[in-house]
């Protein structure tokens, strides 16, 4: 068996006094050799009691003026002693075997980065729908020998390569698509990234309300357009984004454009509106099948939630094009 590498786990922390203790406790109880990993928490200028909570634990504490998670993660890597750097978030609770599973794919010297998986214990409909979205993407990633998206909630990189890449782009001021940008850069240079569905963290904070979910998706659409401007080829296809989602956004926009015609050009406008609505439902069928298999209790609400998702991401993307 190969020797286990030294690991540095880095957590950006901002106003997380209610969740960071569970994160740190789970990391301190990992089944990885204690002398082979360190935990670095980077306080991104928190205004609550996060610092007091973090300092109760035997972890390295760093502080910076609020500059966003990209800068915080890069700062953590600068201080990291490990050959492998792992990232998770302050509202995530890694499984006991998370470090071991994140490190395992690096036994292949050709692997530059590893992505783990999410799950949730939340019971609300919107949070469960959010989890289904991840499950849909996980099924896609399982089929790919090499992926082009490593999310920071459960991410691992060879430190040497991460540093060579310049880390996360600090022009992204919030936790939104900075990981996509780095992943696309690495993919473009031919670095191999892989998905390990056994490297699991539980997320404590999936969006629980329609309003918060819609807001998150709006800004996802906005910042994804910023990334697509740099990597236009990824707009057509990547290993992480379902093609059905893109068609749903397209058909929803066509439906919106057909509404005036439905009143002015009868009956052709109404027919076009109905046809695009049928196309939207047709593209929803794979997700509905997944819902029936994984969480049948919310399946009846899935079409409305998919409609809301497409509307939120679509309007965010349009705003991104206009603004940028």
Legacy VTK file of the C-alpha trace (Angstrom):
# vtk DataFile Version 3.0
C-alpha trace
ASCII
DATASET POLYDATA
POINTS 324 float
0.000 0.000 0.000
1.321 3.428 -0.922
2.250 5.907 1.782
-0.544 8.301 2.696
0.074 11.946 1.772
0.042 14.922 4.114
-3.242 16.810 3.833
-4.363 20.350 4.612
-8.105 20.955 4.988
-9.057 24.587 4.378
-12.352 26.163 5.420
-13.308 29.742 4.526
-15.407 31.099 7.396
-17.748 34.072 7.315
-20.497 34.710 9.875
-20.809 30.989 10.525
-20.992 30.752 14.320
-24.117 28.557 14.097
-22.637 25.882 11.826
-18.836 25.898 11.963
-18.620 23.882 15.202
-20.241 20.834 13.578
-17.895 21.180 10.622
-14.768 21.326 12.789
-15.892 18.531 15.110
-16.432 16.200 12.165
-13.026 17.063 10.719
-11.271 16.431 14.023
-12.836 12.953 14.162
-11.703 11.741 10.739
-10.377 8.204 10.373
-7.225 9.544 8.698
-3.961 9.517 10.716
-3.996 12.569 12.977
-0.358 13.399 12.310
-0.957 13.507 8.561
-3.578 16.233 8.336
-4.125 19.766 9.548
-7.199 21.997 9.573
-6.943 25.641 8.570
-9.928 27.948 9.141
-9.685 31.318 7.395
-11.948 33.930 8.978
-13.060 36.234 6.160
-13.718 39.219 8.413
-16.714 37.729 10.249
-18.901 40.146 12.182
-20.476 37.547 14.464
-18.913 35.172 16.976
-17.286 32.875 14.436
-13.767 33.629 15.654
-14.600 32.693 19.255
-16.160 29.414 18.130
-13.237 28.449 15.862
-10.610 29.245 18.493
-12.149 26.669 20.828
-10.836 23.937 18.530
-7.313 22.700 17.837
-7.117 24.147 14.350
-5.030 26.814 12.662
-6.907 30.122 12.707
-6.210 32.830 10.123
-7.980 36.159 9.718
-8.356 38.531 6.796
-10.347 41.627 5.943
-13.517 40.542 4.149
-12.489 39.781 0.554
-14.577 36.715 -0.263
-14.054 32.937 -0.131
-11.750 32.771 -3.172
-9.195 34.976 -1.432
-9.710 33.127 1.872
-9.055 29.747 0.292
-5.941 30.999 -1.480
-4.667 32.417 1.828
-5.199 29.034 3.461
-3.213 27.276 0.732
-0.308 29.700 1.249
-0.038 28.467 4.847
-0.774 24.802 4.083
1.857 22.171 4.859
0.079 19.349 3.009
0.842 17.969 -0.436
-2.916 17.650 -0.965
-5.223 20.573 -0.144
-8.886 19.849 0.553
-11.700 22.377 0.718
-15.074 22.248 2.369
-17.439 24.923 3.659
-18.266 26.051 7.177
-21.871 24.820 6.792
-20.824 21.310 5.736
-20.327 18.230 7.923
-17.912 15.741 6.314
-18.431 12.019 6.865
-15.846 10.352 9.101
-14.122 8.839 6.064
-14.209 12.018 3.963
-10.477 12.793 3.987
-9.599 9.178 3.231
-12.031 9.061 0.307
-10.928 12.447 -1.033
-7.285 11.337 -0.968
-7.805 7.862 -2.446
-8.089 8.921 -6.138
-4.757 10.763 -5.839
-3.033 7.366 -5.729
-3.260 7.752 -9.500
-0.432 10.190 -10.231
-2.362 11.497 -13.248
-5.193 12.879 -11.089
-4.886 16.606 -10.384
-8.176 17.255 -8.579
-11.033 15.361 -6.926
-14.665 16.256 -6.397
-16.825 14.759 -3.649
-20.593 14.642 -3.133
-23.328 16.461 -1.214
-26.235 15.156 0.780
-28.757 16.849 3.073
-30.768 15.961 6.139
-33.192 18.850 5.612
-36.879 17.927 5.329
-38.314 20.924 3.449
-39.518 20.549 -0.134
-37.206 23.162 -1.651
-34.130 21.714 0.067
-35.039 18.221 -1.098
-35.528 19.507 -4.636
-32.067 21.108 -4.440
-30.638 17.752 -3.393
-32.304 16.091 -6.387
-30.541 18.597 -8.630
-27.219 17.437 -7.216
-28.226 13.796 -7.565
-28.981 14.388 -11.260
-25.529 15.875 -11.761
-23.840 13.118 -9.765
-25.320 10.530 -12.126
-23.761 12.419 -15.036
-20.376 12.692 -13.339
-20.243 8.979 -12.531
-20.158 8.257 -16.255
-17.211 10.564 -16.981
-13.624 9.303 -16.863
-12.520 12.908 -16.391
-14.701 15.792 -15.253
-14.464 19.563 -15.682
-16.162 20.780 -12.505
-14.877 20.527 -8.918
-17.160 22.261 -6.400
-15.513 23.738 -3.334
-17.923 22.182 -0.833
-15.965 18.940 -1.296
-12.835 19.533 -3.357
-9.259 18.340 -3.423
-6.206 19.486 -5.388
-2.551 18.660 -5.567
-1.066 21.713 -3.888
1.701 22.035 -6.464
-0.806 22.203 -9.322
-3.221 24.483 -7.455
-0.380 26.923 -6.789
0.849 26.704 -10.361
-2.665 27.607 -11.554
-2.683 30.696 -9.328
-5.545 29.341 -7.214
-9.059 30.750 -7.357
-9.676 33.958 -9.289
-10.118 36.590 -6.585
-12.134 38.842 -8.920
-15.090 36.642 -7.928
-16.186 38.430 -4.744
-18.714 35.860 -3.522
-19.033 32.082 -3.355
-20.410 31.736 -6.852
-18.730 30.093 -9.854
-15.163 30.816 -8.769
-14.758 27.038 -8.556
-16.262 26.650 -12.036
-13.747 29.128 -13.437
-10.780 27.296 -11.922
-12.147 23.929 -13.043
-12.581 25.110 -16.635
-9.045 26.536 -16.634
-7.624 23.247 -15.421
-9.702 21.249 -17.881
-8.518 23.456 -20.730
-4.910 22.678 -19.831
-5.571 18.948 -19.850
-5.482 18.267 -16.112
-7.445 15.196 -15.102
-10.153 15.694 -12.471
-12.335 12.881 -11.126
-15.515 12.402 -9.119
-15.648 10.207 -6.020
-19.275 9.799 -4.856
-18.051 8.157 -1.644
-16.408 11.386 -0.422
-19.538 12.816 1.189
-20.315 15.969 3.128
-23.718 16.810 4.584
-24.814 20.338 3.762
-26.688 22.088 6.558
-27.903 24.961 4.436
-29.598 23.937 1.186
-32.042 26.776 0.335
-35.215 26.157 2.327
-37.509 28.801 0.843
-38.649 29.608 -2.695
-37.375 33.156 -2.335
-33.860 32.143 -1.259
-33.690 29.402 -3.878
-34.720 31.797 -6.652
-32.180 34.382 -5.534
-29.375 31.821 -5.468
-30.257 30.554 -8.930
-30.513 34.084 -10.341
-26.936 34.807 -9.290
-25.827 31.368 -10.466
-27.049 32.345 -13.918
-25.379 35.749 -13.704
-21.941 34.503 -12.663
-22.049 31.513 -15.008
-22.349 33.949 -17.917
-19.208 35.679 -16.609
-17.433 32.322 -16.765
-18.891 31.421 -20.161
-17.519 34.655 -21.594
-14.040 33.309 -20.805
-14.812 29.731 -21.858
-17.510 29.955 -24.564
-17.076 26.319 -25.609
-18.343 25.206 -22.187
-21.665 26.912 -22.859
-22.485 24.128 -25.288
-21.359 21.162 -23.200
-19.594 20.250 -19.977
-19.693 17.210 -17.701
-21.719 18.909 -14.964
-24.616 20.834 -16.494
-27.625 18.808 -17.719
-28.476 19.609 -21.325
-32.155 19.448 -20.355
-31.654 22.491 -18.121
-30.387 24.530 -21.058
-33.369 23.513 -23.179
-35.762 24.339 -20.345
-34.344 27.859 -20.131
-34.630 28.209 -23.917
-38.227 26.972 -24.045
-39.207 29.173 -21.117
-37.796 32.234 -22.893
-39.690 31.235 -26.048
-42.862 30.831 -23.987
-42.386 34.321 -22.565
-41.885 35.717 -26.067
-45.026 33.896 -27.275
-47.346 35.362 -24.631
-47.980 38.669 -26.483
-48.446 36.753 -29.747
-51.049 34.536 -28.069
-53.261 37.628 -27.691
-52.392 39.356 -30.972
-51.897 36.592 -33.527
-54.664 34.120 -32.834
-54.642 31.131 -32.970
-51.021 30.774 -34.051
-49.603 32.623 -31.067
-51.545 30.440 -28.645
-50.431 27.318 -30.503
-46.781 28.376 -30.268
-47.150 29.048 -26.554
-48.706 25.632 -25.988
-46.086 23.888 -28.104
-43.181 25.435 -26.198
-44.878 24.487 -22.922
-45.094 20.874 -24.115
-41.424 20.933 -25.078
-40.601 22.233 -21.605
-42.518 19.361 -20.004
-40.833 16.854 -22.314
-37.389 17.996 -21.179
-38.574 17.641 -17.568
-39.265 13.910 -17.865
-35.751 12.662 -16.912
-35.842 14.749 -13.737
-39.362 13.542 -12.936
-38.187 9.943 -13.278
-35.291 10.654 -10.923
-37.670 12.237 -8.433
-39.999 9.231 -8.547
-37.028 6.999 -7.793
-35.290 9.098 -5.103
-37.982 11.276 -3.499
-41.467 10.452 -4.854
-43.276 12.551 -2.240
-42.269 15.816 -3.937
-42.649 14.664 -7.562
-45.989 16.409 -8.041
-44.272 19.736 -7.307
-41.249 19.134 -9.518
-42.626 20.700 -12.761
-43.391 23.973 -10.954
-39.969 23.950 -9.280
-38.237 23.271 -12.601
-40.158 26.187 -14.109
-38.997 28.422 -11.263
-35.414 27.221 -11.688
-35.389 27.953 -15.404
-36.922 31.386 -14.841
-34.395 32.299 -12.141
-31.295 31.088 -13.965
-32.535 32.456 -17.285
-33.178 35.957 -15.986
-29.857 35.898 -14.144
-28.065 34.901 -17.343
-29.782 37.686 -19.282
-28.784 40.185 -16.601
-25.223 38.861 -16.782
-25.112 39.479 -20.529
-26.562 43.002 -20.159
-24.453 43.966 -17.151
-21.187 42.601 -18.512
LINES 1 325
324 0 1 2 3 4 5 6 7 8 9 10 11 12 13 14 15 16 17 18 19 20 21 22 23 24 25 26 27 28 29 30 31 32 33 34 35 36 37 38 39 40 41 42 43 44 45 46 47 48 49 50 51 52 53 54 55 56 57 58 59 60 61 62 63 64 65 66 67 68 69 70 71 72 73 74 75 76 77 78 79 80 81 82 83 84 85 86 87 88 89 90 91 92 93 94 95 96 97 98 99 100 101 102 103 104 105 106 107 108 109 110 111 112 113 114 115 116 117 118 119 120 121 122 123 124 125 126 127 128 129 130 131 132 133 134 135 136 137 138 139 140 141 142 143 144 145 146 147 148 149 150 151 152 153 154 155 156 157 158 159 160 161 162 163 164 165 166 167 168 169 170 171 172 173 174 175 176 177 178 179 180 181 182 183 184 185 186 187 188 189 190 191 192 193 194 195 196 197 198 199 200 201 202 203 204 205 206 207 208 209 210 211 212 213 214 215 216 217 218 219 220 221 222 223 224 225 226 227 228 229 230 231 232 233 234 235 236 237 238 239 240 241 242 243 244 245 246 247 248 249 250 251 252 253 254 255 256 257 258 259 260 261 262 263 264 265 266 267 268 269 270 271 272 273 274 275 276 277 278 279 280 281 282 283 284 285 286 287 288 289 290 291 292 293 294 295 296 297 298 299 300 301 302 303 304 305 306 307 308 309 310 311 312 313 314 315 316 317 318 319 320 321 322 323
